[in-house]
Amino acid sequence: MAADLPDPTENTEPVERTEPAEPVERTEPAEPVERTEPAEPVERTEPAEPVENAERTEGADVAEGAEGAEADGIIARPPRRGTRGRIVMLVDNSVHGDSRVQKQAASAAAAGWDVVLLGKYSGKEEETVWMLGEAEVRLIGVKAKMSTRPKDLRGAPMRRPLAYPSERVADFRLQQVKAWRADLRVRGAALRTGEDRSPLGSVGGRVWLAARRGAARATGRWVKLRMRHTKKLRTIRRTRSTPLDRATTAFWLTTMGDRAWRRLDPAVWDFELAYGPVIDELRPDIIHANDFRMLGVGARAKLRARAAGRRVSLVWDAHEYLPGVRSWANQRKLPAMVAYEREHAKYADAVVTVSGGLADLLQRTHRLPERPAVVLNAPEAADASRFTDLPVPDLRALCGIGPDVPLLVYSGLAARQRGLDIMVDGLPELPGVHVVFVASHPELPYILRLMKRAEELGVRDRVHALPYVPHWQVVSFLSTADVGVIPIHHWPNHEIALITKFFEYSHARLPLVVSDVRTMAEVTRETGQGEVFEAENVEDYVRAVRAVLDAPKRYTAAYEVEGRLDAWVWEAQAEVLDGVYTRLMRGAGDGRNP
C-alpha cells in the first residue's frame, strides 16, 4: 500500500538497513563493524564481475570504473524517441511499499520523460522488471559483501579473550562436544553388553571410559563458557557502543572528516557497486536519488558521466533529516551516514524534500544555495482503478464487522516509535470500538506483540491486522473507517513533516486523532479536522477518540472548505517536480532527444 517512506527512525521492519534484518525496520539489511586496517580511498566505482553476452547501447562510452561491471543481466535500451530526456530514479528498497517513488516515476513518465526506476531486489519479488504506467521499474541485486570484514571473522583478544573467532566456530565446537559424549555413551553400552572389549581389560576399560566422560563434561563446560563470551562479543560488534568503539569512531571522524564513512560503514559500497554500472549503461540526463544512500550513488554516477563528456544533473530527494533520526543499533552507523550525506550533498544540482521545515533544515545544514523545493507525500486524485480492474477491498468486511461498529485505523509503517501500543492500551476504556492496523505484513514481530498485549487486556477480538493494498487504492480502502489515528512519538523527523498517512486520511475524509508532534498538531488544530492528544498519554488519547466519535461531522466539515484538499494531491506535487526537471534540462540543452 502507500506506506510511509522507509524511515531510519524505525528498526523493526527491515530495521537495519544494510544489516541482517530484525526489520529496518527501513530490510530492511549486516552491520558494518569496526575496521582497523588502513582503508584504501576509493573515488570511483571499482569493477565488479563481467557480464556475459551483455549488449550495450550503441556508441555508449561507459565511464572508467564501470566497464565490464556486472549489471545483473540488465540490458540498457536507448531512450524513447521524442521524450523530454531520460530520468533514472534510484531508491534503496524494493519499490513495492514506497508510494512516493512509485508516484514520482509514473507521473514523470506521463509528463513525457523517459523514466527508469532502479530499486533493490530483496530476493522475495517474483518480478524484477515491470512497468508502472509508462515508467520502467528494475530491481538490482545488491551483494552484501562489505558488511562483514575479515577482522570480524577472527578473534578479539583485547575485547573478549575467551570468545571464539565467530559464532560458526562456537557452534561447531559445541556440536563437536555433543558428538564426543554421544560416542562415549555408545562405547560404554558396547562394553557393558560385551559387544566390545577394551585392551585394558574390563576394569581398566571402565576406568578409561569414566576418565574420558569427565574430560568431555569439562570440555563441554569450557565450550559453553566461551560461547557466552562469543555472544557478548557479537553484541559488542553489533552495537559498537563500548568506550573503545566510541573513541575509535571519534578518531576517524576527526582525522577523516566526511570521508570517515569509508571506515565506519563500508557496507554502503555494496549499493555503489551494484547500482553504479547499471546507471552508467542507462546514460541518464537526470539522476533522481531518493534519500541519503542513493545520494552518494547518484553523485558518483554524475561525476563518472561528466568525466566521460556527458552532462548529467543530480536531483537529491531528501526524505528525512538524517542527524535527527533515531540511531541504528550500531552506534557507528548514524555518524557514518551523516558524514556520507555531507560529502555528497554538494554534488546535487537540485534538492527536493517532503516539508517546508525540513527544507529549511537542509538548507542551513548543507549551506545549499537555494531552499529545496517541497514535494509533499500526498495521494493521487486519479481514480483508484486506473492501474487494475480489481475492486478495492472492503476494510470492514476484512475485519468482520458491520457498518455501525466504531473503527479506528492506522495505516503505514508498524514500529514502536509510531506509538501503536496506545491504540491497544486504550481499548478497555473504549467499549465496542475496534482497531485495525494496516501494515506491510500482519505477522511482523511488532504487530504480533500488539496482538499479545490485546489478548492480555481481553480485547483481542477487537484488534485486527491487514496487509497493504496498492497505493492507488489506499484512500478508498480507508474511507469506511471512522477515525484515522497518527499516534507517533516525539522524534525530530516526526516534528517537521506532514507524513503520508495524514494526507491519505484527509482524502479519505476521516476525522483525525494525532499526537502532539509539532507540524501535524499545528495543522490539525488550524483546520479543525481532528483532535490532538499528548503523545504516549493513554488517558488523553482516549479523551481525543471519544471527542471525535461523539461528533464526527464537526471534524469532517473541515474537508468541505473549498480548495483545501486540492493542494494535498500528488498531481500538484508532480508539477513542482516537473518544474525542477525542466529547469535542469534547460541548463543541459533543449531537453528533447532527436
C-alpha positions in Angstrom: 0.0 0.0 0.0 1.0 3.6 0.1 3.2 3.0 3.1 5.1 5.8 4.7 8.6 6.3 3.2 11.1 4.0 4.7 12.2 5.7 7.9 15.6 5.2 9.5 14.0 6.0 12.8 12.4 2.6 12.7 14.4 -0.5 13.5 11.7 -3.1 13.1 11.0 -4.0 9.6 13.9 -4.3 7.8 15.3 -2.5 10.5 18.9 -2.2 10.0 19.2 -1.2 6.5 22.2 -3.0 5.4 22.4 -5.4 8.2 20.7 -8.7 8.8 17.1 -7.7 9.3 15.5 -7.9 12.7 13.2 -5.1 10.1 14.8 -1.7 9.3 12.9 -1.6 10.5 14.0 0.9 6.7 15.1 -4.6 5.2 15.4 -3.6 6.0 20.0 -5.3 5.6 24.6 -6.9 8.1 26.0 -4.3 10.2 29.3 -2.7 9.3 31.8 -3.2 12.0 35.0 -1.7 13.1 37.9 -1.6 10.8 41.5 -1.2 12.0 43.2 -1.9 8.7 44.0 1.1 6.5 41.2 1.6 4.1 42.1 2.4 0.5 40.5 5.6 -0.6 38.1 4.9 -3.4 36.9 7.7 -5.6 35.2 5.7 -8.3 33.2 2.5 -8.7 35.5 -0.5 -8.8 34.9 -3.1 -11.5 32.7 -6.0 -10.5 32.3 -9.3 -12.3 31.9 -9.1 -16.1 28.6 -9.7 -17.7 28.4 -12.3 -20.3 26.5 -11.5 -23.5 25.6 -8.1 -22.3 24.5 -5.7 -25.1 25.4 -2.0 -24.7 23.7 1.0 -26.1 25.3 1.6 -29.5 28.1 4.2 -29.2 28.0 4.2 -25.4 31.2 5.3 -23.7 30.8 3.8 -20.3 32.8 5.7 -17.7 36.0 4.3 -16.3 35.4 2.0 -13.3 32.1 0.7 -14.6 33.3 -1.1 -17.7 32.6 -4.8 -17.7 30.8 -4.4 -14.4 28.0 -6.8 -13.5 24.6 -5.3 -14.3 22.6 -8.3 -13.2 21.8 -9.2 -16.7 20.0 -5.9 -17.4 20.5 -4.6 -20.9 20.3 -0.8 -21.4 17.9 0.4 -24.0 18.1 3.6 -26.0 15.9 6.5 -24.7 12.4 6.6 -26.2 12.3 8.9 -29.2 10.6 12.2 -28.7 10.8 12.2 -24.9 11.9 15.2 -22.9 15.0 13.3 -21.6 15.9 10.2 -19.6 15.5 10.2 -15.8 17.0 7.4 -13.8 15.4 7.3 -10.4 17.2 5.5 -7.5 15.8 4.0 -4.3 17.3 1.6 -1.8 14.2 -0.5 -1.3 12.1 -2.9 -3.5 9.8 -0.1 -4.7 6.6 -2.0 -3.9 6.0 -0.4 -0.5 7.2 3.1 -1.4 4.3 5.1 -2.7 6.4 8.3 -3.1 8.9 6.8 -5.6 6.1 5.0 -7.5 4.2 8.2 -7.9 7.3 10.1 -8.9 8.1 7.6 -11.7 4.5 7.2 -13.0 3.8 11.0 -13.1 7.2 11.9 -14.7 6.7 9.3 -17.4 3.1 10.6 -18.0 4.6 14.1 -18.4 6.8 12.9 -21.3 10.0 11.9 -19.6 11.7 8.5 -20.3 11.8 7.1 -16.8 13.7 4.1 -15.4 13.3 3.4 -11.7 16.0 1.3 -10.1 15.3 -0.5 -6.8 16.8 -3.2 -4.7 16.0 -6.8 -5.2 15.3 -8.4 -1.8 15.1 -12.0 -3.0 11.4 -12.2 -2.5 10.0 -10.4 -5.5 8.5 -12.6 -8.3 9.3 -10.0 -10.9 12.4 -7.8 -11.2 11.3 -5.8 -14.3 7.8 -4.3 -14.8 6.0 -1.2 -16.0 4.5 1.4 -13.7 2.3 3.3 -16.1 4.9 4.4 -18.8 7.8 4.1 -16.4 10.0 1.1 -16.3 11.0 -0.5 -12.9 14.1 -2.6 -12.5 15.3 -4.3 -9.3 19.0 -4.7 -8.8 20.6 -7.5 -6.8 22.9 -6.0 -4.1 25.5 -8.4 -2.8 26.2 -7.7 0.8 30.0 -8.3 0.6 31.3 -5.4 2.7 29.1 -5.6 5.7 31.4 -8.2 7.4 35.1 -7.6 7.3 37.8 -10.2 7.6 38.8 -8.8 11.0 35.4 -9.9 12.4 36.0 -13.4 11.4 39.0 -13.5 13.7 39.2 -13.5 17.5 39.3 -10.3 19.6 41.8 -11.0 22.3 41.7 -7.4 23.6 37.9 -7.3 23.9 36.9 -10.9 24.8 39.9 -13.2 25.0 37.8 -16.2 25.7 35.4 -15.7 22.8 35.7 -17.8 19.7 36.6 -16.0 16.4 33.0 -16.4 15.2 29.7 -18.0 16.2 30.1 -20.6 13.5 33.3 -21.8 15.3 31.4 -21.8 18.6 28.5 -23.8 17.1 31.0 -26.3 15.7 32.8 -26.7 19.0 29.5 -27.3 20.9 28.3 -29.8 18.3 31.7 -31.5 18.5 31.5 -32.0 22.2 27.9 -33.4 21.8 29.2 -35.9 19.3 32.1 -36.9 21.6 29.7 -37.5 24.5 27.3 -39.5 22.3 30.2 -41.7 21.1 31.3 -42.3 24.7 27.7 -43.4 25.6 27.8 -45.9 22.8 31.3 -47.2 23.8 30.0 -47.7 27.3 27.0 -49.6 26.1 29.2 -51.9 24.0 31.5 -52.6 26.9 28.6 -53.4 29.2 26.9 -55.8 26.8 30.2 -57.5 25.8 29.8 -56.3 22.2 33.3 -54.7 22.6 36.3 -55.4 24.7 38.9 -52.9 25.9 42.6 -53.8 25.6 42.9 -52.5 29.2 40.6 -55.2 30.4 37.1 -54.9 32.0 38.1 -52.8 35.0 40.7 -50.8 33.0 38.2 -50.1 30.3 35.6 -48.8 32.7 38.2 -46.5 34.3 39.4 -45.2 31.0 35.8 -44.6 29.9 35.0 -42.7 33.2 38.0 -40.5 32.7 37.0 -39.7 29.1 33.5 -38.9 30.2 34.9 -36.5 32.8 37.1 -34.9 30.2 34.0 -34.5 27.9 32.0 -32.8 30.7 34.8 -30.4 31.5 35.3 -29.6 27.8 31.5 -29.0 27.5 31.6 -26.5 30.3 34.6 -24.8 28.8 32.9 -24.6 25.4 29.7 -23.1 26.9 31.7 -20.5 28.8 33.5 -19.5 25.6 30.1 -19.4 23.8 28.8 -16.9 26.4 31.8 -14.7 25.7 31.3 -15.2 22.0 27.7 -13.9 22.2 28.9 -10.9 24.2 31.5 -10.2 21.5 28.7 -10.4 18.9 26.7 -7.8 20.8 29.8 -5.5 21.0 30.4 -5.8 17.3 26.7 -5.3 16.5 26.2 -2.2 18.6 29.8 -0.6 18.6 28.8 1.2 21.8 31.8 0.4 24.1 34.2 3.2 25.2 36.8 1.8 22.8 34.3 1.9 19.9 33.3 5.5 20.8 36.9 6.5 20.9 37.8 5.0 17.6 34.6 6.5 16.0 35.6 9.9 17.2 39.2 9.3 15.9 38.1 8.5 12.4 35.6 11.4 12.3 38.3 13.8 13.4 41.1 12.5 11.1 39.0 11.8 8.0 36.1 14.2 8.3 33.3 13.5 5.9 35.3 10.6 4.4 35.1 8.7 7.7 32.1 6.6 6.5 34.6 4.5 4.5 36.0 3.3 7.8 32.8 3.3 9.9 30.3 1.9 7.4 31.9 0.4 4.3 28.7 -1.7 3.6 27.3 1.3 1.7 29.8 0.4 -1.1 27.6 -2.6 -1.9 25.0 -0.2 -3.3 27.5 1.7 -5.3 29.0 -1.5 -6.9 25.5 -2.8 -7.7 23.7 0.3 -9.0 26.7 2.2 -10.5 27.3 0.1 -13.6 23.5 0.0 -14.4 23.2 3.8 -14.1 26.3 4.2 -16.4 24.7 1.9 -19.0 21.4 3.8 -19.0 23.2 7.1 -19.7 20.6 9.4 -18.0 20.1 13.1 -18.4 18.9 13.4 -14.9 19.5 11.2 -11.9 16.8 11.4 -9.2 18.4 10.0 -5.9 15.9 9.2 -3.2 17.3 9.6 0.3 20.8 9.6 1.6 22.2 6.2 0.4 21.2 6.9 -3.2 22.6 10.4 -2.9 26.1 9.1 -2.9 25.4 6.5 -5.6 23.9 9.2 -7.8 26.7 11.7 -7.1 29.4 9.3 -8.2 27.5 8.3 -11.3 27.2 12.0 -12.2 31.0 12.5 -11.7 31.8 9.5 -13.9 29.4 10.7 -16.7 30.9 14.2 -16.7 34.4 12.7 -16.8 33.3 10.9 -19.9 32.0 14.1 -21.5 28.3 13.7 -20.8 26.2 16.3 -19.0 24.1 14.8 -16.2 22.2 16.6 -13.5 21.6 15.2 -10.0 18.3 15.7 -8.0 18.5 14.7 -4.3 15.2 13.9 -2.8 15.7 14.1 1.0 13.1 12.1 2.9 14.2 12.9 6.4 16.7 15.0 8.5 19.4 12.4 8.9 21.1 13.9 12.0 17.8 13.8 13.8 16.8 10.2 13.2 16.8 7.5 15.9 20.1 5.8 15.8 20.6 2.3 14.4 21.7 -0.5 16.9 25.2 0.0 15.5 26.2 3.3 17.1 28.7 4.0 14.3 26.2 3.9 11.6 24.4 7.2 12.1 27.6 9.4 12.3 28.9 7.4 9.3 25.8 8.1 7.2 25.7 11.8 8.3 29.3 12.1 7.0 28.3 10.2 3.8 25.4 12.6 3.2 27.6 15.7 3.9 30.3 14.5 1.5 27.9 14.1 -1.4 25.3 16.8 -0.9 27.4 19.4 -2.7 27.1 17.4 -6.0 23.3 17.9 -6.1 22.1 20.3 -8.8 18.7 20.5 -7.2 17.2 19.3 -3.9 13.6 18.4 -3.1 12.1 17.3 0.2 8.9 16.5 2.0 8.1 19.6 4.1 8.9 23.2 4.5 10.5 22.6 7.9 12.9 20.0 6.5 13.7 22.3 3.6 14.9 25.0 5.9 16.9 22.5 8.0 18.6 21.1 4.9 19.5 24.5 3.5 21.1 25.5 6.8 22.9 22.2 7.4 24.4 21.8 3.9 24.6 25.5 3.1 22.5 25.0 -0.1 22.5 28.0 -2.4 18.6 27.8 -2.6 15.8 26.4 -0.5 14.8 22.9 -1.5 11.6 22.5 -3.4 8.8 21.0 -1.3 7.1 17.9 -2.8 4.5 16.6 -0.3 3.8 12.9 0.2 0.2 13.5 -1.0 -2.1 10.8 -2.6 -3.2 11.0 -6.1 -6.6 12.3 -7.0 -6.9 10.0 -10.0 -9.4 7.1 -9.9 -8.2 4.1 -7.8 -9.0 1.7 -10.7 -6.7 3.2 -13.3 -3.9 0.5 -12.9 -6.1 -2.5 -12.4 -9.7 -3.8 -12.8 -9.6 -5.4 -9.4 -12.1 -3.9 -6.9 -10.9 -2.0 -3.8 -11.1 -4.4 -0.8 -13.7 -3.8 1.8 -11.9 -2.8 5.0 -14.9 -3.6 7.3 -15.6 -6.9 5.6 -11.9 -7.9 6.1 -12.3 -7.1 9.8 -15.5 -9.0 10.0 -17.6 -6.0 11.3 -20.6 -4.2 10.2 -21.1 -0.5 9.2 -22.2 0.6 12.6 -19.2 -0.6 14.6 -16.8 2.2 15.5 -13.5 1.6 13.7 -10.1 3.3 14.3 -7.5 2.8 11.6 -3.7 3.1 11.5 -2.0 2.5 8.1 1.7 2.6 7.5 5.0 1.5 8.9 4.5 -0.5 12.1 7.2 0.2 14.7 7.4 1.2 18.4 8.2 4.8 17.6 4.9 5.0 15.7 3.2 4.6 19.0 0.7 1.9 18.1 0.7 0.5 21.6 -1.5 3.3 22.8 -4.3 2.2 20.4 -4.4 -1.2 22.1 -3.9 0.1 25.6 -6.8 2.5 25.2 -9.4 -0.1 24.1 -10.5 -1.2 27.6 -11.7 2.4 28.1 -13.5 2.4 24.7 -16.1 -0.4 24.8 -17.3 -1.6 21.4 -14.6 0.2 19.5 -12.4 -1.8 17.1 -8.9 -1.1 15.9 -7.2 -2.1 12.6 -3.5 -1.9 11.7 -2.8 -1.8 8.0 0.9 -2.7 7.7 3.3 -4.3 5.3 2.7 -7.7 6.9 0.2 -8.7 9.6 2.8 -11.2 11.0 5.5 -8.6 11.8 7.0 -9.1 15.2 5.8 -5.7 16.4 2.2 -6.5 15.2 2.3 -9.8 17.0 3.4 -8.1 20.2 0.4 -5.8 19.9 -1.9 -8.8 19.4 -0.4 -10.4 22.5 -1.0 -7.2 24.5 -4.6 -7.1 23.3 -5.1 -10.7 24.5 -3.7 -9.8 27.9 -6.2 -6.9 28.1 -9.1 -9.0 27.0 -9.7 -7.0 23.8 -8.1 -9.4 21.2 -11.4 -9.8 19.4 -11.5 -6.0 18.7 -8.0 -5.7 17.2 -7.3 -6.6 13.5 -4.2 -6.6 11.3 -4.3 -6.4 7.5 -1.7 -6.1 4.7 -1.1 -3.2 2.5 -3.1 -2.5 -0.7 -1.7 -0.8 -3.8 -1.1 2.9 -3.2 -3.7 3.9 -5.7 -6.4 2.1 -3.6 -5.4 3.4 -0.2 -7.8 6.4 0.1 -10.9 4.3 -1.0 -9.8 1.4 1.2 -9.5 3.6 4.3 -12.6 5.6 3.7 -15.0 3.2 5.5 -13.2 3.7 8.9 -14.5 6.2 11.4 -11.2 7.7 12.6 -7.6 7.9 11.3 -5.1 7.7 14.0 -1.5 9.0 14.0 0.0 8.3 17.4 3.7 8.8 16.7 6.2 9.7 19.3 8.4 12.8 19.6 11.4 12.5 17.3 13.0 15.3 15.3 11.8 14.0 11.9 8.2 13.4 13.3 8.1 17.1 14.3 8.8 18.7 11.0 6.6 16.9 8.4 3.1 16.0 7.4 3.5 12.3 6.8 1.9 10.3 4.1 -0.9 8.9 6.2 -2.0 12.5 7.2 -2.9 13.2 3.5 -4.3 9.7 2.9 -6.7 10.1 5.9 -7.6 13.6 4.8 -8.6 12.4 1.3 -10.5 9.5 2.8 -12.3 12.3 4.8 -11.6 10.7 8.1 -11.6 12.7 11.4 -8.1 12.6 12.8 -6.7 11.7 16.2 -3.0 12.8 16.2 -0.3 13.1 18.8 1.1 16.5 19.6 4.1 16.3 17.3 4.6 19.9 16.2 3.7 20.3 12.5 0.8 17.8 12.4 -0.6 19.1 15.6 -0.5 22.7 14.3 -2.2 21.9 11.0 -4.8 19.7 12.7 -5.7 22.5 15.1 -5.7 25.1 12.4 -8.0 23.1 10.0 -10.2 21.6 12.8 -10.1 18.2 11.1 -9.3 16.3 14.3 -8.2 16.2 17.9 -4.7 16.4 19.3 -3.5 14.4 22.3 -0.3 14.2 24.3 2.0 11.6 22.8 2.2 8.4 24.9 -0.6 9.5 27.2 -3.3 6.8 27.1 -5.8 8.9 29.1 -5.5 11.9 26.8 -5.7 9.6 23.8 -8.9 8.1 25.0 -10.3 11.6 25.5 -9.5 12.6 21.9 -11.0 9.4 20.5 -14.2 9.9 22.4 -14.5 13.5 21.3 -14.2 12.6 17.6 -16.6 9.6 17.8 -19.2 11.7 19.6 -19.3 14.4 16.9 -17.6 13.2 13.7 -19.3 15.8 11.5 -17.7 18.6 13.4 -14.4 17.4 12.2 -15.2 16.2 8.7 -16.7 19.7 7.9 -13.1 20.8 7.5 -12.8 18.9 4.3 -15.7 20.9 2.7 -13.6 24.1 2.7 -13.1 25.0 -0.9 -9.6 24.2 -2.3 -8.3 22.6 1.0 -7.8 19.2 -0.5 -6.8 20.4 -3.9 -3.3 21.3 -2.8 -2.9 18.0 -1.0 -2.9 15.8 -4.1 0.1 14.3 -5.9 -0.8 15.9 -9.2 0.0 19.3 -7.7 3.3 18.0 -6.3 4.2 16.4 -9.6 4.0 19.9 -11.2 6.6 21.1 -8.7 8.9 18.1 -9.5 8.4 18.6 -13.3 9.5 22.2 -12.9 12.7 21.1 -11.2 13.4 18.6 -14.1 12.6 21.2 -16.7 14.9 23.8 -15.2 17.8 21.3 -15.1 17.3 20.2 -18.7 17.2 23.7 -19.9 20.7 24.1 -18.5 21.7 20.9 -20.4 20.2 21.7 -23.8 16.8 21.8 -25.4 15.7 18.8 -23.3 14.4 16.7 -26.3 16.0 13.6 -27.7 16.1 13.6 -31.6 
